[in-house]
Amino acid sequence: MRQTWLIFSQATTVALAGYFVVSTLKPEWLHEAPKVVPTLPAAAGAPPRAAGQFSLAAAAQAASPAVVAVLANKPAPSQREIDADPWLRFHFGKRLPQQQRPQTGLGSGVIVSPDGYVLTNNHVVSGATEIRVQLADGRDTAARLVGTDPETDLAVLRITLPPPLPVIHPGKAGELQVGDVVLAIGNPFNVGQTVTSGIVSALGRTQLGLSTFENFIQTDAAINPGNSGGALVDVQGRLVGINTAIYSRTGGGSLGIGFAIPVDSAYQVLEALVKDGKVSRGWLGVITGDVNPEVVDTLKLAVDHGVLVKEVFKASPAAKAGLEAGDVVTAVGGQTVRSPRELVNVVAALRPESQTVIAVQRGKELLKLPLQVGLRQPQTSDETPPE
């Protein structure tokens, strides 16, 4: 009996020791691994979107149907035409295109009216013998050129298709702030409609040499060749600008610096072209310069800002109003001007033959002169500093 108990005690001791070792070093051997049953989605396809997930899909879906591809057939430009046109220099440089082969201009446009009016860039359709528009829904139609405005690089087309046409809703470019999220929608490289995102990088960009009247929205949303004339939209899918140009060392792709014409300027041109077939702008008739500390000291001015009048054209609206060389224009129609470019833009926005008041600093004296606005002739640059 004693021997049996001894054997039992020894066996129990060995078993407990073994259990202790296994439970310490390999505890998983003592427990059955739980079965992992994957949770399958209720239906085949992508997993459900997370609650509160940030997305710009709604903005893209609201604006994209109204953005179209524009194809313009045009004869190949000569080297002289390339040298004279900044847009052609941008695309061709010093490389002479094949003269025998007609060019097909690829760009984008935006349907802005149920009547079929389409905004695009002038350089997309300039000189075209035939223009076609392709909608996002697959429809393709010929387009009629309503009018162009080279000084803002805008053009208006019209298409005729059975209603309803998708129409974009205008936003307010004046409410944009640097840092606002925007989308660029267009037809880059003719690959098909493409949406890119970015932010407003800067506002009021001028002196880029792209057009006479410059007040560009700058964005880092990718804009490439073929995006010209397309839409820049806000997070509600509202149109805030017409994509126009990019900064590129080679002319071949985006470097994160793109420019768009503000929607309010574009709609002013649209209204004028649809109504009159041309854009009429105000004219003053002066040659101007900047106001700097040297000018302030020399002329003994009581202000340190404004636009210096260097020369007044004879029989011009400025001459009839009494402006003189050495005057400093500080405001037109109550709107302050601080640079020659601002003066050009403010006067051009006035209706020809309309009456306004121009504020002038003449030495220590502030004058308010009545002005009858003249009619600016296309490509007139008399109010800008000589280049």
C-alpha positions in Angstrom: 0.0 0.0 0.0 2.8 2.3 0.9 4.6 1.6 -2.4 1.4 2.4 -4.3 1.0 5.8 -2.5 4.6 6.6 -3.3 4.1 6.0 -7.0 1.0 8.1 -7.0 2.7 11.0 -5.2 5.6 10.9 -7.6 3.3 10.9 -10.7 1.2 13.7 -9.3 4.4 15.8 -8.6 5.7 15.2 -12.2 2.2 16.1 -13.7 2.0 19.3 -11.7 5.5 20.3 -12.6 4.8 19.6 -16.3 1.6 21.7 -16.1 3.4 24.5 -14.5 6.1 24.5 -17.3 3.6 24.3 -20.1 1.3 27.0 -18.6 4.3 29.3 -18.3 6.0 28.8 -21.6 3.1 27.6 -24.0 -0.2 28.6 -22.5 -1.9 28.4 -25.9 -1.5 24.6 -25.8 -3.9 24.5 -22.9 -6.7 26.5 -24.6 -8.6 26.0 -27.8 -8.0 29.0 -30.2 -11.2 30.9 -30.9 -12.6 30.6 -34.4 -12.4 33.8 -36.3 -15.4 34.3 -38.5 -15.0 37.2 -41.0 -17.9 39.7 -41.1 -18.9 39.9 -44.7 -20.6 43.1 -46.2 -24.3 42.9 -46.7 -23.8 43.2 -50.4 -20.9 42.7 -52.7 -18.8 45.8 -53.4 -16.8 48.4 -51.4 -17.2 48.5 -47.6 -19.6 51.0 -46.2 -18.3 54.6 -45.7 -17.3 55.6 -42.2 -19.6 57.9 -40.4 -18.4 61.5 -40.6 -15.8 60.7 -43.4 -14.7 63.9 -45.1 -15.3 63.9 -48.8 -15.6 66.3 -51.7 -17.8 63.9 -53.7 -20.9 66.1 -53.3 -19.1 69.1 -54.7 -17.7 67.1 -57.6 -21.1 65.5 -58.4 -22.8 68.9 -58.3 -20.4 70.6 -60.7 -19.0 67.9 -63.0 -22.1 67.4 -65.3 -21.8 71.1 -66.4 -18.1 70.9 -67.3 -17.5 70.0 -71.0 -14.6 69.2 -73.2 -14.0 71.6 -76.1 -12.3 70.5 -79.3 -11.3 73.3 -81.7 -9.9 72.6 -85.2 -7.5 75.4 -86.3 -4.8 75.9 -88.8 -1.2 75.5 -87.5 0.2 78.9 -86.4 3.2 80.4 -88.0 6.4 81.2 -86.1 5.6 84.9 -86.3 2.2 84.2 -84.7 3.8 82.1 -82.0 6.3 84.9 -81.2 3.5 87.5 -81.0 1.1 85.5 -78.8 2.0 84.6 -75.2 -0.4 81.6 -75.2 1.2 80.1 -78.4 4.7 80.8 -77.0 3.6 78.9 -73.9 2.6 75.8 -75.9 5.1 75.8 -78.7 8.1 77.9 -77.6 10.5 78.2 -80.4 9.5 74.9 -82.0 7.8 75.4 -85.3 4.7 73.2 -85.5 4.1 71.2 -88.6 2.6 73.7 -91.0 0.8 71.1 -93.2 -1.1 69.5 -90.4 -4.0 71.4 -88.8 -4.0 71.6 -85.0 -6.8 70.3 -82.7 -7.1 72.6 -79.7 -8.1 70.7 -76.6 -9.7 72.5 -73.7 -12.6 72.7 -71.4 -15.7 74.8 -70.9 -18.5 75.3 -68.4 -22.3 75.4 -69.2 -23.6 78.5 -67.4 -27.1 78.8 -68.8 -30.1 76.6 -69.6 -30.0 78.3 -73.1 -26.7 76.5 -73.8 -24.2 79.2 -73.3 -20.7 77.9 -72.5 -17.8 79.9 -71.0 -14.3 78.9 -72.0 -10.9 80.6 -72.7 -10.3 82.6 -75.8 -7.0 80.9 -76.5 -8.8 77.5 -76.7 -11.0 78.6 -79.6 -9.1 81.5 -81.2 -8.8 81.0 -84.9 -10.8 77.8 -84.9 -12.6 76.8 -88.1 -14.8 74.2 -86.3 -15.7 73.8 -82.6 -17.2 70.8 -80.9 -18.4 70.3 -77.4 -18.6 67.0 -75.5 -20.7 66.7 -72.4 -19.9 64.5 -69.4 -23.0 62.4 -70.2 -21.5 61.5 -73.6 -23.4 63.9 -75.8 -21.4 65.5 -78.6 -22.5 68.6 -80.6 -21.2 71.4 -82.7 -20.8 74.8 -81.0 -21.3 78.3 -82.3 -18.8 81.1 -81.3 -20.9 83.9 -79.7 -18.0 86.2 -79.0 -14.5 86.5 -77.6 -12.7 88.9 -75.3 -8.9 88.6 -75.7 -8.2 91.1 -73.0 -9.5 88.7 -70.4 -8.9 85.6 -72.4 -12.5 84.6 -72.3 -14.9 83.3 -74.9 -18.6 82.4 -75.1 -19.9 79.4 -77.1 -23.5 78.3 -77.6 -24.7 74.7 -78.1 -28.2 73.5 -79.0 -29.3 70.2 -77.4 -32.6 68.9 -76.1 -33.3 70.1 -72.6 -32.5 69.8 -69.8 -28.9 70.9 -69.9 -26.7 70.6 -66.8 -25.9 74.1 -65.5 -23.4 75.1 -62.9 -24.4 77.4 -60.1 -22.3 80.5 -59.7 -20.4 81.2 -56.4 -18.9 84.4 -55.1 -15.2 84.8 -55.8 -15.2 87.9 -53.6 -15.8 85.7 -50.5 -12.8 83.4 -51.2 -10.0 83.4 -48.7 -6.5 82.0 -48.9 -6.7 78.5 -47.6 -10.2 77.7 -48.9 -10.5 74.2 -50.4 -11.3 74.2 -54.2 -11.7 71.7 -57.0 -10.4 72.0 -60.6 -12.6 70.2 -63.1 -11.6 69.8 -66.8 -10.3 67.6 -69.5 -6.5 67.4 -69.1 -4.5 65.9 -71.9 -7.8 64.7 -73.4 -7.9 61.8 -71.0 -11.5 62.5 -70.0 -13.1 64.6 -67.3 -10.8 64.8 -64.2 -11.3 66.4 -60.8 -8.3 67.6 -58.7 -8.4 69.3 -55.3 -6.3 71.9 -53.6 -6.6 75.2 -51.9 -6.7 78.9 -52.8 -3.0 79.8 -52.7 -3.3 83.6 -53.4 -5.8 86.2 -54.6 -5.5 89.1 -57.0 -2.5 87.9 -58.9 -1.5 90.4 -61.6 1.4 91.3 -63.9 1.7 87.7 -65.2 1.7 88.9 -68.8 -1.2 86.6 -69.8 -3.9 89.2 -70.5 -4.6 92.9 -70.3 -6.9 92.6 -67.3 -5.5 90.3 -64.7 -7.0 89.5 -61.3 -6.3 85.8 -61.0 -7.1 83.3 -58.3 -4.0 81.2 -57.7 -4.5 77.6 -56.6 -2.4 74.5 -56.1 -5.1 72.2 -57.5 -3.5 70.4 -60.4 -4.3 72.2 -63.7 -2.7 70.8 -66.8 -3.0 71.5 -70.6 -6.6 70.8 -71.5 -7.9 72.2 -68.3 -8.1 75.6 -69.8 -11.6 76.9 -69.7 -12.7 74.4 -67.1 -14.3 75.1 -63.7 -12.7 76.0 -60.4 -15.4 75.3 -57.8 -15.8 75.6 -54.0 -16.8 72.9 -51.5 -20.5 73.4 -52.4 -19.8 72.8 -56.1 -20.4 76.4 -57.0 -18.3 78.0 -59.8 -15.7 80.5 -58.4 -13.4 80.7 -61.4 -12.5 79.7 -65.0 -9.2 77.8 -65.1 -6.9 79.6 -67.4 -3.2 79.0 -67.1 -0.4 77.2 -65.1 3.1 78.1 -64.2 5.4 75.5 -65.8 9.0 75.4 -66.8 8.3 73.2 -69.8 4.6 73.9 -70.5 3.9 70.2 -70.1 2.4 69.8 -66.6 1.4 71.3 -63.3 3.9 72.5 -60.7 1.1 73.4 -58.2 0.7 77.0 -59.4 -2.4 77.5 -61.5 -4.5 80.5 -62.2 -8.3 81.1 -62.7 -10.3 84.1 -63.7 -12.8 85.1 -60.9 -16.4 84.1 -61.7 -17.7 87.7 -61.2 -15.4 89.0 -64.0 -16.2 86.1 -66.2 -20.0 86.7 -65.9 -19.6 90.4 -66.7 -17.8 89.4 -69.9 -20.5 86.7 -70.6 -23.3 89.2 -70.2 -21.6 91.8 -72.5 -20.8 89.2 -75.2 -24.3 87.7 -75.2 -26.0 91.1 -75.2 -23.7 93.1 -77.5 -21.3 90.7 -79.1 -18.4 92.7 -77.6 -17.1 94.1 -74.3 -17.1 97.8 -73.9 -14.8 99.2 -71.3 -14.1 102.6 -69.8 -11.1 104.7 -70.8 -9.3 107.6 -69.0 -6.5 108.6 -71.4 -3.3 108.9 -69.3 0.1 107.4 -68.9 0.8 106.5 -65.3 3.4 105.4 -62.8 3.8 104.3 -59.2 3.9 106.6 -56.2 7.1 106.1 -54.2 8.8 108.1 -51.4 10.8 110.0 -54.0 7.7 111.1 -55.9 6.0 112.1 -52.6 9.1 114.2 -51.7 9.5 115.8 -55.1 5.9 116.7 -55.6 5.4 117.6 -51.9 2.3 115.4 -51.7 0.1 115.1 -48.7 -0.5 111.4 -49.5 1.8 108.4 -49.9 -0.4 106.3 -52.1 -2.2 106.5 -55.4 -1.3 106.5 -59.1 1.0 109.1 -60.6 -0.1 110.8 -63.8 2.9 111.1 -66.1 1.1 112.3 -69.2 -2.4 113.3 -70.2 -3.5 112.6 -73.8 -5.0 115.6 -75.6 -8.8 115.6 -76.0 -9.0 112.5 -73.7 -11.6 112.2 -70.9 -8.8 112.9 -68.5 -7.8 116.1 -70.2 -11.5 117.3 -70.4 -11.8 116.6 -66.6 -8.8 118.8 -65.9 -6.1 116.2 -64.9 -2.5 117.4 -65.3 0.9 115.7 -65.3 2.1 115.4 -61.7 -1.4 114.7 -60.3 -1.9 111.6 -58.2 -5.2 109.8 -58.6 -6.3 108.3 -55.3 -9.9 107.2 -56.1 -12.3 106.8 -59.0 -16.0 106.7 -58.3 -15.2 106.3 -54.6 -13.0 103.3 -55.1 -9.5 103.7 -53.9 -6.6 103.0 -56.4 -3.1 102.3 -55.2 -1.4 101.1 -58.4 -1.6 101.6 -62.2 -3.1 98.2 -62.6 -5.8 98.9 -60.2 -6.6 102.2 -62.0 -6.9 100.3 -65.3 -9.2 97.7 -63.8 -11.4 100.3 -62.0 -11.8 102.6 -65.0 -12.3 99.7 -67.4 -15.2 98.4 -65.3 -17.1 101.7 -65.8 -19.6 102.1 -68.6 -18.4 104.4 -71.4 -20.2 107.8 -71.5 -21.1 107.4 -67.8 -20.4 110.2 -65.3 -18.3 109.7 -62.2 -15.9 111.6 -59.9 -12.1 111.2 -59.8 -10.2 112.1 -56.7 -6.8 113.8 -57.4 -4.1 114.9 -55.0 -2.3 118.0 -56.5 0.5 118.9 -54.1 -1.2 119.6 -50.8 -4.6 120.1 -52.4 -7.3 117.4 -52.8 -9.5 117.8 -55.9 -12.6 116.0 -56.9 -13.1 116.3 -60.6 -16.2 115.3 -62.6 -15.3 112.8 -65.3 -17.2 111.5 -68.3 -15.8 108.0 -69.0 -14.5 107.4 -72.5 -14.6 104.2 -74.6 -11.5 102.0 -74.5 -10.3 100.6 -77.8 -9.3 96.9 -77.7 -5.7 96.3 -76.7 -5.3 99.9 -75.6 -2.7 100.1 -72.8 -2.3 103.8 -72.4 -3.1 103.6 -68.7 -0.5 101.1 -67.9 3.2 101.9 -67.3 5.2 101.9 -70.6 7.0 98.6 -71.1 
